[in-house]
């Protein structure tokens, strides 16, 4: 983003961050994750970066959030974010290990604060509120929001949604939710993007707000494109960042930012972008 204001996904309350951090510290592991790490574990890899598990760059994410992270037919987690973090892991000389946990725990900073992971890659927008508990990388993706509706509603904007009395849905803990609330809406909240889409398909919502790349990916599926359409793009000026703990290891932060800059310079970033979005950076929408 040009940052909004300084926003796949919400502003965390400090109480949530504290509660989540205490919960993770007590449990020490997450049943939904692909790996288990101690809340006090720390090891330096050959590059000098301090990692929670030796030989691994542990990444917290929330699946599915296609095309940023989702399970392929074999069950492997793949996506744009996964490929971006693989570049960092390669630079560090380690392998990426993915932990799938609730997004609220990620965006609060608790997942990184308790050493559940080294960094978070979850289509996460940089916001002032999140920066209180998270060290973000330089922005790696310019994002915006979109409205998806059943064909034939006649709505073309948020103003139309309001004036026509249409039922609006949004994903909980997201910047899309924050944005429509700031515009005077009180949408029905859904726990994740698949539940949000199911609500639209079931008629529980007439319109939903979601990150533009996610909406465009949904519309590539014939069964969705047949019945639904994007009625508006909302230019919220968001940017995604890779999240690390507050006051993160400077070697890790420096490496992440150097890898992002180098990938944009040498063409690897554009190659990954084209792979997952079918367009060059700046051409979405």
C-alpha positions in Angstrom: 0.0 0.0 0.0 0.6 3.6 -0.1 -0.4 2.7 3.5 -4.0 2.9 4.6 -4.2 4.7 6.9 -0.3 5.0 8.2 -4.6 -1.8 6.6 -6.2 -9.9 3.7 -6.4 -8.4 6.6 -7.7 -6.3 10.3 -6.5 -4.3 13.3 -5.7 -6.3 16.4 -6.7 -5.2 19.8 -4.0 -5.3 22.5 -6.2 -7.6 24.6 -6.3 -10.1 21.8 -2.6 -10.0 21.3 -2.0 -10.6 25.0 -4.5 -13.4 25.3 -3.2 -15.1 22.2 0.4 -14.8 23.3 -0.3 -16.3 26.7 -2.3 -19.1 25.1 0.5 -19.9 22.7 3.1 -19.7 25.4 1.2 -22.2 27.5 0.6 -24.6 24.7 4.0 -24.4 22.9 2.5 -25.9 19.8 -0.4 -25.7 17.4 -2.4 -28.8 16.4 -3.1 -27.2 13.0 0.5 -26.6 12.2 3.0 -28.6 10.1 5.7 -28.2 12.7 6.1 -27.7 16.4 8.5 -25.2 18.0 9.3 -24.3 21.6 8.2 -20.9 22.8 11.8 -20.4 23.9 13.7 -22.1 21.1 16.3 -20.1 19.2 19.2 -21.1 17.0 21.5 -19.2 14.7 21.9 -20.6 11.1 25.1 -20.3 9.1 24.1 -16.8 7.9 24.0 -15.6 11.5 20.2 -15.2 11.5 18.5 -16.4 14.7 15.9 -18.9 13.8 13.4 -20.8 16.1 14.4 -24.1 14.6 17.9 -24.9 13.3 18.0 -25.5 9.5 14.4 -24.2 9.1 12.8 -20.9 8.3 9.5 -21.4 10.1 6.6 -19.4 8.5 3.2 -18.8 10.0 0.3 -18.6 7.6 -3.5 -19.1 7.4 -4.7 -21.6 4.8 -6.5 -21.3 2.5 -6.0 -17.8 1.0 -5.7 -18.5 -2.7 -3.5 -17.6 -4.5 -1.2 -16.4 -1.7 -1.3 -19.7 0.3 -3.4 -22.8 -0.2 -3.2 -26.6 -0.5 -2.6 -28.1 -3.9 -4.1 -31.4 -5.0 -1.4 -33.3 -3.1 -2.0 -31.4 0.1 1.2 -29.3 -0.1 0.9 -25.6 0.8 1.7 -23.5 -2.3 1.2 -20.0 -3.4 2.6 -16.6 -4.1 3.6 -16.0 -0.5 5.2 -19.4 -0.2 7.4 -18.8 -3.3 8.4 -15.4 -2.0 9.5 -16.8 1.4 11.3 -19.7 -0.4 13.7 -17.0 -1.8 14.5 -15.9 1.8 15.0 -19.5 2.9 17.3 -20.1 0.0 19.4 -17.0 0.9 19.7 -18.2 4.5 20.6 -21.7 3.3 17.7 -23.4 5.1 14.3 -24.9 4.2 11.0 -23.2 4.7 8.6 -25.0 7.1 5.0 -23.8 7.2 2.7 -23.6 10.2 -1.0 -23.1 9.6 -2.7 -21.1 12.4 -5.5 -18.7 12.9 -5.0 -15.4 11.2 -6.0 -13.4 14.4 -3.0 -14.9 16.2 -0.7 -13.9 13.3 -1.9 -10.3 12.9 -1.8 -9.7 16.6 1.9 -10.5 16.6 1.5 -13.3 19.2 2.6 -16.1 16.8 6.0 -14.4 16.3 6.3 -13.1 19.9 6.1 -16.6 21.3 8.6 -18.0 18.7 5.9 -20.0 17.0 7.6 -18.9 13.8 10.3 -16.7 12.4 8.0 -14.7 10.2 4.5 -14.6 8.9 3.4 -14.6 5.3 -0.3 -14.4 5.1 -1.4 -11.7 2.7 -1.0 -9.4 5.7 -1.4 -5.6 5.2 1.0 -3.3 7.0 -0.9 -1.0 9.4 0.1 1.4 12.1 -1.8 -0.7 14.7 -0.1 -4.0 13.7 3.3 -2.3 13.7 2.9 -1.8 17.4 3.5 -5.6 17.8 5.1 -6.6 14.5 8.3 -5.7 12.6 7.3 -5.7 9.0 9.5 -6.2 6.0 9.5 -3.7 3.2 6.2 -3.9 1.2 6.2 -6.8 -1.2 2.7 -6.6 -2.7 0.4 -3.7 -3.6 -3.2 -4.7 -2.7 -6.7 -3.3 -2.8 -10.2 -4.6 -2.1 -13.1 -5.7 -4.3 -16.8 -6.4 -4.1 -18.1 -9.7 -5.3 -21.9 -10.1 -5.9 -24.5 -12.4 -7.4 -25.1 -11.5 -11.0 -28.1 -9.3 -11.6 -28.1 -7.3 -8.4 -27.6 -4.1 -10.3 -25.1 -2.7 -7.7 -22.0 -1.1 -8.9 -20.5 0.5 -5.7 -20.6 0.5 -2.0 -23.1 3.3 -2.2 -25.4 1.1 -4.2 -25.0 -1.7 -1.7 -26.2 0.7 1.0 -29.0 2.4 -0.9 -30.4 -1.0 -2.2 -30.3 -2.5 1.3 -28.1 -5.5 0.2 -26.6 -7.8 2.7 -22.9 -7.3 3.0 -20.4 -9.9 4.2 -16.7 -9.6 5.2 -14.0 -11.8 6.5 -13.3 -11.3 10.2 -10.1 -9.6 11.3 -9.4 -8.1 7.9 -8.7 -4.7 6.5 -11.6 -5.2 4.1 -13.9 -5.5 7.2 -12.2 -2.4 8.7 -12.7 -0.4 5.4 -16.4 -1.1 5.0 -17.0 -0.4 8.7 -15.3 2.9 8.2 -17.8 3.6 5.4 -20.8 3.1 7.8 -21.5 -0.6 7.2 -22.1 -3.3 9.8 -21.4 -6.4 7.7 -21.9 -10.0 8.7 -18.4 -11.4 9.6 -17.1 -14.8 8.5 -14.2 -16.7 10.0 -12.2 -17.1 6.8 -12.4 -16.5 3.1 -13.9 -19.9 2.1 -16.8 -19.4 4.7 -17.3 -15.9 3.3 -17.6 -17.2 -0.3 -19.9 -20.0 0.9 -22.2 -17.4 2.5 -22.4 -15.6 -0.8 -23.2 -18.8 -2.7 -25.9 -19.8 -0.1 -27.6 -16.4 -0.3 -26.7 -15.4 3.3 -24.9 -12.4 1.8 -25.7 -10.5 -1.4 -22.2 -8.9 -1.7 -18.9 -9.7 0.0 -15.7 -7.6 0.3 -12.4 -9.4 -0.1 -8.9 -8.7 -1.4 -8.9 -8.1 -5.2 -6.4 -10.9 -6.0 -8.5 -13.4 -4.1 -11.7 -12.4 -5.9 -10.0 -12.6 -9.3 -8.7 -16.1 -8.4 -12.3 -17.2 -7.4 -13.6 -15.8 -10.7 -11.2 -18.1 -12.7 -13.4 -21.0 -11.5 -16.3 -21.6 -14.0 -18.8 -22.5 -11.3 -18.2 -19.1 -9.6 -17.9 -16.9 -12.8 -21.2 -18.4 -14.0 -23.2 -16.9 -11.1 -21.1 -14.1 -9.6 -19.3 -11.0 -10.7 -17.0 -8.4 -9.4 -19.0 -5.2 -9.2 -16.4 -2.8 -7.9 -12.7 -2.3 -7.0 -12.0 -0.3 -3.8 -8.7 1.5 -4.0 -7.7 1.3 -0.3 -4.0 1.8 -1.0 -2.8 -1.3 0.9 0.6 -3.0 0.9 1.4 -6.5 2.3 4.5 -7.1 4.4 6.2 -10.2 5.8 5.8 -10.0 9.6 8.4 -10.7 12.2 8.4 -10.3 16.0 8.7 -6.8 17.4 12.4 -5.8 17.6 13.2 -8.9 15.5 16.7 -10.2 14.8 18.3 -7.5 12.7 20.1 -10.1 10.6 16.8 -11.7 9.6 15.1 -8.4 8.9 18.1 -7.2 6.8 18.2 -10.5 4.8 14.4 -10.4 4.1 14.5 -6.9 2.8 17.7 -7.6 0.7 16.0 -10.6 -0.8 12.8 -8.7 -1.7 14.8 -5.9 -3.3 17.1 -8.3 -5.3 14.1 -10.3 -6.5 12.4 -7.2 -7.8 15.6 -6.1 -9.5 16.6 -9.4 -11.2 13.2 -10.5 -12.4 12.5 -13.3 -10.0 9.7 -11.3 -8.3 8.0 -10.7 -11.7 8.3 -14.4 -12.6 6.6 -15.5 -9.4 3.9 -12.8 -9.9 3.2 -14.0 -13.4 3.0 -17.6 -12.2 0.3 -16.9 -9.7 -1.6 -13.9 -11.2 -1.1 -14.3 -14.9 -0.2 -10.6 -15.2 2.8 -8.4 -14.4 3.0 -6.3 -11.3 0.8 -3.3 -11.6 -1.6 -4.9 -14.1 -4.1 -6.4 -11.7 -7.6 -4.9 -11.4 
